[in-house]
Amino acid sequence: MSRVWGFSGFMSDGAEVSIWTVSAGEVGNMVFATRYDSYEAYGKCMDAVYADPAFQA
């Protein structure tokens, strides 16, 4: 899975994506966070992501 797919793949399936840089503790790491309107929206997004052949590669 490429980094570009990671961002756009989740976004195209309905997630609100944000990227954070860790500034305390494990400095230099990044956090990839996704938000959804509901658990139903989360389930639909994850089903679509896991079914995508580009994600499985």
Number of C-alpha atoms within 10 A of each C-alpha: 10 10 8 8 13 15 18 12 19 18 16 13 16 18 21 14 15 12 11 10 12 12 10 8 7 9 9 9 11 12 10 11 12 15 15 14 10 8 10 10 15 17 12 13 20 16 12 16 18 11 11 12 9 13 14 9 7
